[in-house]
Amino acid sequence: MTMSLDAAAQVMREAMRETVKRHSLWYLVQGGLMVLAGILALVYPVVSSFGVVFLLGCVLIVSGILQGISLISARDVPHFWLQLVSVALSLLIGLLLIRHRGAGLLVLTLLLLVYFMVEGISKVIFSLMIKPFPNWGWVLVSGVITILVAFYLWASLPVTAIWLLGVLLGIQLICEGAALGYLAWKVRAS
C-alpha cells in the first residue's frame, strides 16, 4: 500500500513539475503581478481594505444568485426552505457589505481580531501540552505574540479597521506571488 501511494505521489509530482515548466512564463508573470498588487495594497491599505469588503459583498451576491438559480427547479429537495434562507442571507449580507462598507470593515476586523485571540490562546495551550518536545517554546512565543498583537489592534479600534485588512491582503499577495514566481523560476531553470 505504501509503495503504491509513494509511486502515485511521484507520478503526481512529475506531472505537476512538467505543467509548471510548460507554463512557467505565465506563472512568473502571475507571481510578478501578485507581488505588484501586494505592494500597492501595502502602499494604499485603506483603499485595499475597502476593496476587500466590496469584493466580499460581490462574492456573496453572486453566490446567492447562483444558489437561488439552482434552487428554482429543486423545490422537492430536503431542507429547501433552509437553502432558501441561505440564499436570502447571502444576498442581504452582500448588499449590506456593499452599501455600508465602513460598518462591514469594522465587523470583519473584529472577527479577525477574535480569530487572532483564539489562535494565540490555542497555540499557548498547545505549546504547554507538547512541552517535552524540542522547540516547544517557539510555539509558546508565537501564541503570546499573536495574543499581544490582537490586544494592541483591539486597543487601536476603530483606526485598526481602516488599514488592517489591506495590510494583511498586501502581505498575503506578496508572499503568494513571490512563492509562485520562485517556483516557476526554479522549475524553468532546471
Secondary structure, 3 states (H helix, E strand, C coil): CHHHHHHHHHHHHHHHHHHHHHCHHHHHHHHHHHHHHHHHHHHCHHHHHHHHHHHHHHHHHHHHHHHHHHHHCCCCCCCHHHHHHHHHHHHHHHHHHHHCHHHHHHHHHHHHHHHHHHHHHHHHHHHHHCCCCCCHHHHHHHHHHHHHHHHHHHHCCCHHHHHHHHHHHHHHHHHHHHHHHHHHHHHHHC
